[in-house]
């Protein structure tokens, strides 16, 4: 669980004084700490739009189990592993994730249709 600094905010300041939305600074904490888990497997099973699974290559065992379960559920979806990333590759290596998404889109849409 993430530990908060004095004043209740992880950075020690009050986000409401900075013109931000009250509580916005806390929204990512449960996700980043692993305290928030959401099983979207039931939705993935019926997903009909082009999709891919993008995971960090350095996941802990729980993350690998989840990834493997989703891959088994939808083996038709491309799996992209981002090197030196854990559970939030889009935050840890955004350029690699963006490049992977660009490659996936290029594979889906022929260049003469763009």
FIKOLZA-1660 file (N, C-alpha, C; in steps of 0.1 Angstrom, whole numbers, plus 5000, padded with zeros to 4 digits):
% residues 114
   i   px   py   pz ch aa at
   1 5008 4988 5000  A  X  N
   1 5000 5000 5000  A  X CA
   1 5009 5012 5000  A  X  C
   2 5005 5022 4992  A  X  N
   2 5013 5035 4991  A  X CA
   2 5012 5042 5005  A  X  C
   3 5023 5048 5009  A  X  N
   3 5023 5056 5021  A  X CA
   3 5022 5070 5017  A  X  C
   4 5014 5077 5024  A  X  N
   4 5012 5092 5022  A  X CA
   4 5021 5100 5031  A  X  C
   5 5026 5111 5026  A  X  N
   5 5034 5120 5034  A  X CA
   5 5025 5128 5043  A  X  C
   6 5031 5135 5053  A  X  N
   6 5023 5144 5061  A  X CA
   6 5015 5154 5053  A  X  C
   7 5003 5155 5057  A  X  N
   7 4993 5164 5049  A  X CA
   7 4984 5155 5040  A  X  C
   8 4986 5142 5040  A  X  N
   8 4977 5133 5033  A  X CA
   8 4980 5131 5018  A  X  C
   9 4988 5139 5012  A  X  N
   9 4991 5138 4998  A  X CA
   9 5005 5132 4996  A  X  C
  10 5006 5123 4986  A  X  N
  10 5019 5116 4984  A  X CA
  10 5031 5125 4982  A  X  C
  11 5028 5137 4977  A  X  N
  11 5039 5147 4975  A  X CA
  11 5040 5157 4986  A  X  C
  12 5031 5156 4996  A  X  N
  12 5032 5165 5007  A  X CA
  12 5025 5178 5005  A  X  C
  13 5018 5180 4994  A  X  N
  13 5011 5192 4992  A  X CA
  13 4996 5189 4990  A  X  C
  14 4988 5199 4990  A  X  N
  14 4973 5198 4988  A  X CA
  14 4970 5200 4974  A  X  C
  15 4965 5189 4966  A  X  N
  15 4962 5191 4952  A  X CA
  15 4951 5201 4949  A  X  C
  16 4942 5203 4959  A  X  N
  16 4931 5213 4957  A  X CA
  16 4936 5227 4956  A  X  C
  17 4948 5230 4962  A  X  N
  17 4954 5244 4961  A  X CA
  17 4960 5246 4948  A  X  C
  18 4963 5236 4940  A  X  N
  18 4970 5238 4927  A  X CA
  18 4961 5239 4916  A  X  C
  19 4948 5240 4919  A  X  N
  19 4938 5242 4908  A  X CA
  19 4934 5229 4902  A  X  C
  20 4938 5217 4907  A  X  N
  20 4934 5204 4902  A  X CA
  20 4921 5200 4907  A  X  C
  21 4916 5189 4902  A  X  N
  21 4904 5183 4907  A  X CA
  21 4906 5177 4921  A  X  C
  22 4898 5180 4931  A  X  N
  22 4900 5174 4944  A  X CA
  22 4901 5159 4944  A  X  C
  23 4911 5153 4950  A  X  N
  23 4913 5139 4950  A  X CA
  23 4920 5133 4938  A  X  C
  24 4922 5141 4928  A  X  N
  24 4927 5135 4915  A  X CA
  24 4941 5129 4917  A  X  C
  25 4949 5134 4926  A  X  N
  25 4962 5129 4929  A  X CA
  25 4962 5115 4934  A  X  C
  26 4951 5111 4941  A  X  N
  26 4950 5098 4947  A  X CA
  26 4944 5087 4937  A  X  C
  27 4939 5091 4926  A  X  N
  27 4932 5082 4917  A  X CA
  27 4941 5071 4912  A  X  C
  28 4954 5073 4910  A  X  N
  28 4963 5063 4904  A  X CA
  28 4970 5055 4915  A  X  C
  29 4969 5059 4928  A  X  N
  29 4976 5052 4938  A  X CA
  29 4972 5037 4940  A  X  C
  30 4959 5034 4941  A  X  N
  30 4956 5020 4942  A  X CA
  30 4960 5012 4930  A  X  C
  31 4959 5017 4918  A  X  N
  31 4963 5010 4906  A  X CA
  31 4978 5007 4907  A  X  C
  32 4986 5018 4910  A  X  N
  32 5001 5016 4909  A  X CA
  32 5006 5008 4921  A  X  C
  33 4999 5008 4932  A  X  N
  33 5004 5000 4943  A  X CA
  33 4999 4985 4942  A  X  C
  34 4990 4982 4933  A  X  N
  34 4985 4969 4932  A  X CA
  34 4973 4966 4940  A  X  C
  35 4968 4976 4947  A  X  N
  35 4956 4974 4956  A  X CA
  35 4943 4974 4948  A  X  C
  36 4943 4978 4935  A  X  N
  36 4931 4978 4927  A  X CA
  36 4933 4968 4916  A  X  C
  37 4924 4959 4916  A  X  N
  37 4924 4948 4906  A  X CA
  37 4910 4948 4899  A  X  C
  38 4910 4947 4886  A  X  N
  38 4898 4946 4879  A  X CA
  38 4899 4935 4869  A  X  C
  39 4890 4926 4869  A  X  N
  39 4891 4915 4860  A  X CA
  39 4882 4918 4848  A  X  C
  40 4889 4921 4836  A  X  N
  40 4881 4924 4824  A  X CA
  40 4881 4912 4815  A  X  C
  41 4884 4900 4820  A  X  N
  41 4884 4889 4811  A  X CA
  41 4870 4886 4805  A  X  C
  42 4859 4888 4813  A  X  N
  42 4846 4886 4807  A  X CA
  42 4843 4895 4795  A  X  C
  43 4849 4907 4795  A  X  N
  43 4847 4916 4784  A  X CA
  43 4856 4913 4773  A  X  C
  44 4868 4909 4776  A  X  N
  44 4878 4905 4766  A  X CA
  44 4873 4894 4757  A  X  C
  45 4866 4885 4763  A  X  N
  45 4861 4873 4756  A  X CA
  45 4852 4877 4744  A  X  C
  46 4844 4887 4746  A  X  N
  46 4834 4891 4736  A  X CA
  46 4838 4903 4728  A  X  C
  47 4850 4908 4730  A  X  N
  47 4855 4920 4723  A  X CA
  47 4857 4918 4708  A  X  C
  48 4851 4926 4700  A  X  N
  48 4851 4925 4686  A  X CA
  48 4859 4935 4678  A  X  C
  49 4865 4945 4685  A  X  N
  49 4873 4955 4679  A  X CA
  49 4887 4950 4679  A  X  C
  50 4895 4955 4669  A  X  N
  50 4910 4952 4669  A  X CA
  50 4916 4955 4683  A  X  C
  51 4923 4946 4688  A  X  N
  51 4929 4947 4702  A  X CA
  51 4942 4940 4703  A  X  C
  52 4950 4943 4713  A  X  N
  52 4962 4937 4716  A  X CA
  52 4964 4937 4731  A  X  C
  53 4973 4928 4736  A  X  N
  53 4976 4928 4750  A  X CA
  53 4991 4933 4751  A  X  C
  54 4992 4943 4759  A  X  N
  54 5006 4949 4761  A  X CA
  54 5009 4948 4775  A  X  C
  55 5020 4941 4778  A  X  N
  55 5024 4938 4792  A  X CA
  55 5039 4942 4794  A  X  C
  56 5043 4944 4806  A  X  N
  56 5057 4946 4809  A  X CA
  56 5063 4932 4810  A  X  C
  57 5075 4931 4805  A  X  N
  57 5082 4918 4805  A  X CA
  57 5087 4913 4819  A  X  C
  58 5088 4923 4828  A  X  N
  58 5093 4920 4841  A  X CA
  58 5082 4919 4852  A  X  C
  59 5071 4914 4848  A  X  N
  59 5059 4913 4858  A  X CA
  59 5063 4904 4869  A  X  C
  60 5056 4906 4881  A  X  N
  60 5057 4896 4891  A  X CA
  60 5049 4884 4888  A  X  C
  61 5049 4874 4896  A  X  N
  61 5042 4861 4893  A  X CA
  61 5027 4863 4891  A  X  C
  62 5021 4872 4899  A  X  N
  62 5006 4874 4898  A  X CA
  62 5003 4881 4885  A  X  C
  63 5011 4890 4880  A  X  N
  63 5009 4896 4868  A  X CA
  63 5011 4887 4856  A  X  C
  64 5021 4878 4857  A  X  N
  64 5023 4868 4847  A  X CA
  64 5012 4858 4846  A  X  C
  65 5006 4854 4858  A  X  N
  65 4995 4845 4858  A  X CA
  65 4983 4852 4851  A  X  C
  66 4980 4864 4854  A  X  N
  66 4969 4871 4847  A  X CA
  66 4971 4872 4832  A  X  C
  67 4983 4876 4828  A  X  N
  67 4987 4877 4814  A  X CA
  67 4985 4864 4807  A  X  C
  68 4990 4853 4813  A  X  N
  68 4988 4840 4807  A  X CA
  68 4974 4836 4806  A  X  C
  69 4966 4839 4816  A  X  N
  69 4952 4836 4815  A  X CA
  69 4945 4843 4804  A  X  C
  70 4948 4856 4802  A  X  N
  70 4942 4864 4791  A  X CA
  70 4946 4859 4778  A  X  C
  71 4959 4856 4776  A  X  N
  71 4964 4850 4764  A  X CA
  71 4957 4837 4760  A  X  C
  72 4955 4829 4770  A  X  N
  72 4948 4816 4768  A  X CA
  72 4933 4819 4764  A  X  C
  73 4928 4829 4770  A  X  N
  73 4914 4832 4766  A  X CA
  73 4912 4838 4752  A  X  C
  74 4922 4846 4748  A  X  N
  74 4922 4852 4734  A  X CA
  74 4936 4850 4727  A  X  C
  75 4939 4838 4723  A  X  N
  75 4952 4835 4717  A  X CA
  75 4953 4842 4703  A  X  C
  76 4942 4847 4698  A  X  N
  76 4942 4854 4685  A  X CA
  76 4947 4869 4686  A  X  C
  77 4948 4874 4699  A  X  N
  77 4953 4888 4701  A  X CA
  77 4968 4888 4701  A  X  C
  78 4974 4898 4695  A  X  N
  78 4988 4899 4696  A  X CA
  78 4992 4902 4710  A  X  C
  79 5003 4897 4715  A  X  N
  79 5009 4899 4728  A  X CA
  79 5022 4907 4726  A  X  C
  80 5023 4919 4732  A  X  N
  80 5035 4927 4731  A  X CA
  80 5041 4928 4745  A  X  C
  81 5053 4924 4746  A  X  N
  81 5060 4925 4759  A  X CA
  81 5070 4936 4759  A  X  C
  82 5069 4945 4768  A  X  N
  82 5078 4957 4768  A  X CA
  82 5090 4954 4778  A  X  C
  83 5102 4954 4772  A  X  N
  83 5114 4951 4780  A  X CA
  83 5115 4961 4792  A  X  C
  84 5120 4956 4803  A  X  N
  84 5124 4964 4815  A  X CA
  84 5112 4972 4820  A  X  C
  85 5100 4966 4819  A  X  N
  85 5088 4972 4824  A  X CA
  85 5080 4962 4832  A  X  C
  86 5073 4967 4842  A  X  N
  86 5065 4958 4850  A  X CA
  86 5050 4959 4847  A  X  C
  87 5042 4964 4857  A  X  N
  87 5028 4964 4855  A  X CA
  87 5022 4976 4848  A  X  C
  88 5031 4986 4846  A  X  N
  88 5026 4999 4839  A  X CA
  88 5035 5003 4828  A  X  C
  89 5036 4994 4818  A  X  N
  89 5046 4998 4807  A  X CA
  89 5043 5011 4800  A  X  C
  90 5031 5015 4800  A  X  N
  90 5027 5028 4793  A  X CA
  90 5033 5040 4801  A  X  C
  91 5035 5038 4814  A  X  N
  91 5041 5048 4822  A  X CA
  91 5057 5047 4823  A  X  C
  92 5061 5034 4823  A  X  N
  92 5075 5032 4825  A  X CA
  92 5083 5034 4812  A  X  C
  93 5077 5031 4801  A  X  N
  93 5084 5032 4788  A  X CA
  93 5074 5036 4777  A  X  C
  94 5069 5049 4778  A  X  N
  94 5058 5053 4769  A  X CA
  94 5062 5053 4754  A  X  C
  95 5074 5056 4751  A  X  N
  95 5078 5056 4737  A  X CA
  95 5078 5042 4731  A  X  C
  96 5082 5032 4739  A  X  N
  96 5081 5018 4734  A  X CA
  96 5067 5013 4732  A  X  C
  97 5058 5017 4741  A  X  N
  97 5044 5014 4740  A  X CA
  97 5038 5020 4728  A  X  C
  98 5041 5033 4726  A  X  N
  98 5035 5041 4715  A  X CA
  98 5040 5034 4702  A  X  C
  99 5053 5031 4701  A  X  N
  99 5059 5024 4689  A  X CA
  99 5052 5011 4686  A  X  C
 100 5049 5003 4697  A  X  N
 100 5042 4990 4695  A  X CA
 100 5028 4992 4690  A  X  C
 101 5021 5002 4695  A  X  N
 101 5008 5005 4691  A  X CA
 101 5008 5009 4676  A  X  C
 102 5018 5018 4672  A  X  N
 102 5019 5022 4658  A  X CA
 102 5021 5010 4649  A  X  C
 103 5030 5000 4653  A  X  N
 103 5032 4988 4645  A  X CA
 103 5020 4980 4644  A  X  C
 104 5012 4979 4655  A  X  N
 104 5000 4971 4655  A  X CA
 104 4990 4977 4645  A  X  C
 105 4988 4990 4646  A  X  N
 105 4979 4997 4637  A  X CA
 105 4983 4995 4623  A  X  C
 106 4996 4996 4620  A  X  N
 106 5001 4995 4606  A  X CA
 106 4998 4981 4601  A  X  C
 107 4998 4971 4610  A  X  N
 107 4995 4957 4606  A  X CA
 107 4980 4956 4603  A  X  C
 108 4972 4963 4610  A  X  N
 108 4957 4962 4608  A  X CA
 108 4952 4970 4596  A  X  C
 109 4959 4981 4593  A  X  N
 109 4954 4990 4582  A  X CA
 109 4964 4990 4571  A  X  C
 110 4961 4985 4560  A  X  N
 110 4971 4986 4549  A  X CA
 110 4974 5001 4546  A  X  C
 111 4987 5003 4542  A  X  N
 111 4991 5017 4540  A  X CA
 111 4984 5024 4529  A  X  C
 112 4978 5017 4519  A  X  N
 112 4970 5023 4508  A  X CA
 112 4957 5028 4513  A  X  C
 113 4952 5025 4525  A  X  N
 113 4940 5029 4531  A  X CA
 113 4941 5041 4540  A  X  C
 114 4953 5045 4543  A  X  N
 114 4955 5056 4552  A  X CA
 114 4954 5069 4545  A  X  C
% end
